[in-house]
Amino acid sequence: MNVVVCLRMTARTSAAPLDLSDARTLARAASLRAGGHTVTALYSSTVAEADAIAVALAPHADRVVRVAGDDLTTADFHTVGQVLATAIRRIGVDLVLAPVQGEDEPFNAAPAAIARQLGARYLPLVEEVLSLDERGAEVSLRTGGLRRRIRAALPAVLATAPGPVPQDLAATGAAVALETMTITDPDATVVRRRTELLGRPEPASRGSQTVSSAAEMVAALGRAQPGALSARR
C-alpha cells in the first residue's frame, strides 16, 4: 500500500526543519512502513529550505517529494488542498496522513480539502492507525469525548490528532534522494477561485444577455442578477 504523509505548510528553518505536528504524523506512519507499506513524505517549501527538510525526512520515508510552485505558507486551505491533491494523484496513493493544526492555523482544514479534491474518505482526529490492508484502514479516533475504532475504505485521508510528542522519531531506513514535482505548469494552473477545480474553470452558473440600449439595460436588470449583463455598442 502507498501512504503519503503531507507535512504542514509553514515557514521552516535549517535548525528546525520539522515541527511537532510533522513529527507526530511521521511517527504514526512509521508503524505502517515497518509493516511493509511504502511511505512518501510530501511537502512544499522555498528552495532555500528544501535541502534541510529533505535531510530530516529522508530516514523516515521511502520517497521524499517537494512540490515546487507557488508559496503555500500564506495560501488558504482550498489552494493547499488543490495543489497537494494534484501531487498526490501523480504519486499514486491509498492512504494520506496530514497533521491537524490549531484553530487559528490556515492548514487546519487542508486535510479535508485534500480529501474533497481526491474524492477520498475523510476521518478527522485520528490518534492511531491500527492496520492497513485491502479492506481499508482501521484507526482509533476520539469524537465527543469517546475513543472509537473505525475502518475506512480506501482511498482515505486521515487528519492526525494532536497528541504527545514522540520522544524519539527513530530512523528506519537509509537516506533517499529528494524528488521535485512542479505543479504550476501551463497544463495544470493553480486557479485560486474557491469554486474552481485545479485547471478546470467552473462553468457559468447563470446565463448572460447582451443589451444595446439603456432601456434594454433597465428592463434586463429586473430579470437578471448583477454581473450577468454586458453592454454592446
C-alpha positions as CSV (number, residue, x, y, z in Angstrom):
1,M,0.0,0.0,0.0
2,N,1.1,3.5,-0.8
3,V,1.0,6.0,2.1
4,V,1.6,9.8,1.7
5,V,2.5,12.0,4.7
6,C,1.7,15.6,4.0
7,L,3.8,18.0,6.1
8,R,2.3,21.2,7.4
9,M,2.6,24.3,5.2
10,T,4.7,26.6,7.3
11,A,8.0,28.5,7.2
12,R,10.9,26.4,8.2
13,T,14.5,27.0,9.4
14,S,17.6,24.8,8.9
15,A,17.7,24.4,12.7
16,A,14.1,23.1,13.0
17,P,13.1,21.7,9.6
18,L,10.3,19.6,11.1
19,D,7.8,20.9,13.7
20,L,6.0,18.9,16.3
21,S,2.9,18.2,14.1
22,D,5.2,16.8,11.4
23,A,6.9,14.5,13.9
24,R,3.7,13.2,15.3
25,T,2.4,12.3,11.8
26,L,5.7,10.7,10.7
27,A,5.6,8.6,13.9
28,R,2.1,7.4,13.1
29,A,3.3,6.4,9.6
30,A,6.4,4.6,11.0
31,S,4.4,1.5,12.0
32,L,2.9,1.3,8.6
33,R,6.3,1.5,7.0
34,A,7.6,-1.2,9.3
35,G,4.7,-3.3,8.2
36,G,5.9,-3.2,4.6
37,H,3.9,-0.2,3.2
38,T,5.6,2.5,1.2
39,V,5.7,5.9,2.8
40,T,6.2,9.1,0.8
41,A,6.8,12.4,2.5
42,L,5.3,15.3,0.6
43,Y,6.0,19.0,1.4
44,S,6.2,22.4,-0.1
45,S,9.0,24.9,0.7
46,T,11.2,27.6,-0.7
47,V,14.4,26.5,-2.5
48,A,16.5,27.6,0.5
49,E,14.6,25.4,2.9
50,A,14.3,22.4,0.7
51,D,17.6,20.6,1.4
52,A,17.3,20.9,5.2
53,I,13.8,19.4,5.2
54,A,14.8,16.6,2.8
55,V,17.7,15.6,5.0
56,A,15.4,15.5,8.1
57,L,12.7,13.5,6.2
58,A,14.9,11.0,4.3
59,P,15.5,8.4,7.1
60,H,11.8,8.2,7.8
61,A,10.4,7.7,4.3
62,D,10.9,5.7,1.1
63,R,10.4,8.8,-1.0
64,V,10.7,12.5,-0.3
65,V,8.9,14.8,-2.8
66,R,9.0,18.5,-2.7
67,V,6.2,20.4,-4.5
68,A,7.8,23.3,-6.4
69,G,5.5,26.2,-7.3
70,D,3.6,28.8,-5.5
71,D,4.5,29.6,-1.9
72,L,1.8,27.8,0.1
73,T,2.7,29.2,3.5
74,T,0.3,32.1,3.0
75,A,-2.3,30.3,0.8
76,D,-5.7,29.4,2.1
77,F,-6.6,25.8,2.7
78,H,-8.6,25.5,-0.5
79,T,-5.4,26.2,-2.5
80,V,-3.3,24.0,-0.4
81,G,-5.8,21.2,-0.9
82,Q,-5.8,21.7,-4.7
83,V,-2.0,21.7,-5.0
84,L,-1.3,18.7,-2.7
85,A,-4.2,16.6,-4.2
86,T,-2.7,17.2,-7.7
87,A,0.7,16.0,-6.4
88,I,-0.8,13.0,-4.6
89,R,-2.6,11.9,-7.8
90,R,0.7,11.9,-9.6
91,I,2.4,9.8,-6.8
92,G,-0.5,7.3,-6.5
93,V,-1.8,6.7,-3.0
94,D,-4.0,4.5,-0.9
95,L,-3.8,6.4,2.4
96,V,-2.9,10.1,3.2
97,L,-1.9,11.3,6.6
98,A,-1.9,15.0,7.3
99,P,-1.5,16.9,10.6
100,V,-4.3,19.0,12.1
101,Q,-3.2,22.4,13.4
102,G,-4.7,24.7,15.9
103,E,-7.9,26.5,15.0
104,D,-6.0,29.7,14.1
105,E,-3.8,27.8,11.6
106,P,-4.7,28.1,7.9
107,F,-3.7,24.5,7.3
108,N,-6.2,23.2,9.8
109,A,-8.8,22.4,7.1
110,A,-6.3,21.3,4.4
111,P,-6.8,17.5,5.1
112,A,-10.5,17.9,4.4
113,A,-9.8,19.9,1.3
114,I,-7.3,17.2,0.1
115,A,-10.0,14.5,0.6
116,R,-12.5,16.6,-1.3
117,Q,-10.2,17.1,-4.3
118,L,-9.3,13.4,-4.3
119,G,-12.8,12.2,-3.8
120,A,-11.5,10.2,-0.9
121,R,-13.0,9.3,2.5
122,Y,-12.0,11.7,5.3
123,L,-11.5,10.9,9.0
124,P,-10.5,13.7,11.5
125,L,-8.7,13.5,14.8
126,V,-7.1,10.1,14.2
127,E,-4.9,9.1,17.1
128,E,-3.5,5.8,15.8
129,V,-3.5,3.7,12.6
130,L,-4.1,0.2,13.8
131,S,-3.9,-1.7,10.5
132,L,-3.9,-1.1,6.7
133,D,-4.8,-3.6,4.0
134,E,-7.1,-4.1,1.0
135,R,-10.1,-4.0,3.3
136,G,-9.2,-0.4,4.4
137,A,-7.6,1.4,7.2
138,E,-8.6,0.6,10.8
139,V,-8.0,3.6,13.0
140,S,-8.7,4.8,16.5
141,L,-10.0,8.4,16.9
142,R,-11.7,10.5,19.6
143,T,-15.0,12.1,19.0
144,G,-17.4,13.5,21.6
145,G,-15.0,12.6,24.3
146,L,-15.1,8.9,23.3
147,R,-12.4,6.8,21.7
148,R,-13.8,5.0,18.7
149,R,-12.4,2.3,16.4
150,I,-13.4,2.7,12.8
151,R,-12.5,1.0,9.5
152,A,-12.4,3.4,6.5
153,A,-12.4,2.1,2.9
154,L,-9.6,3.3,0.7
155,P,-8.6,5.7,-0.6
156,A,-8.8,7.7,2.6
157,V,-7.4,10.9,4.1
158,L,-6.7,10.8,7.8
159,A,-6.2,14.1,9.8
160,T,-3.9,13.1,12.6
161,A,-4.9,14.5,16.0
162,P,-2.7,16.5,18.3
163,G,-1.1,14.4,21.0
164,P,2.1,13.5,22.9
165,V,5.3,14.4,21.1
166,P,7.3,11.3,20.2
167,Q,10.3,11.0,22.4
168,D,12.4,9.7,19.6
169,L,11.4,9.6,16.0
170,A,13.6,6.7,15.1
171,A,15.2,6.5,11.6
172,T,14.0,3.3,9.9
173,G,15.9,3.4,6.6
174,A,18.7,4.8,4.6
175,A,18.6,8.3,3.2
176,V,16.8,8.8,-0.1
177,A,17.2,11.4,-2.8
178,L,14.9,14.4,-2.9
179,E,12.4,14.5,-5.8
180,T,11.0,17.8,-7.1
181,M,7.5,17.9,-8.6
182,T,6.4,21.1,-10.5
183,I,2.7,21.8,-10.2
184,T,2.3,25.3,-11.7
185,D,2.8,24.5,-15.3
186,P,0.7,25.5,-18.4
187,D,-1.3,22.3,-18.2
188,A,-2.1,22.4,-14.5
189,T,-2.5,26.0,-13.5
190,V,-3.5,26.7,-9.9
191,V,-6.8,28.5,-10.0
192,R,-7.3,30.4,-6.7
193,R,-11.0,30.8,-7.0
194,R,-12.5,28.7,-4.3
195,T,-15.3,27.4,-6.6
196,E,-13.0,26.0,-9.3
197,L,-11.1,22.8,-9.5
198,L,-7.4,22.9,-10.4
199,G,-7.1,23.8,-14.0
200,R,-10.8,23.3,-14.7
201,P,-12.8,26.6,-14.7
202,E,-16.2,26.3,-13.3
203,P,-18.9,26.8,-15.9
204,A,-21.1,29.9,-15.6
205,S,-23.9,29.3,-13.1
206,R,-26.3,31.7,-14.9
207,G,-26.8,32.8,-18.5
208,S,-25.7,36.1,-20.0
209,Q,-27.6,38.7,-22.1
210,T,-26.2,41.4,-24.3
211,V,-28.0,44.8,-24.4
212,S,-27.7,47.7,-26.8
213,S,-29.6,50.5,-25.1
214,A,-30.2,52.0,-21.7
215,A,-33.9,50.9,-21.9
216,E,-32.9,47.3,-22.5
217,M,-30.4,47.5,-19.7
218,V,-33.1,48.7,-17.2
219,A,-35.5,46.1,-18.3
220,A,-32.9,43.3,-18.2
221,L,-31.7,44.3,-14.7
222,G,-35.2,43.5,-13.4
223,R,-34.8,39.9,-14.6
224,A,-31.1,39.1,-14.1
225,Q,-28.5,39.2,-11.3
226,P,-25.8,41.9,-11.4
227,G,-22.8,40.8,-13.4
228,A,-24.8,38.7,-15.9
229,L,-25.0,41.6,-18.4
230,S,-22.6,43.1,-20.9
231,A,-23.2,46.2,-22.9
232,R,-22.9,46.2,-26.8
233,R,-22.1,49.4,-28.6
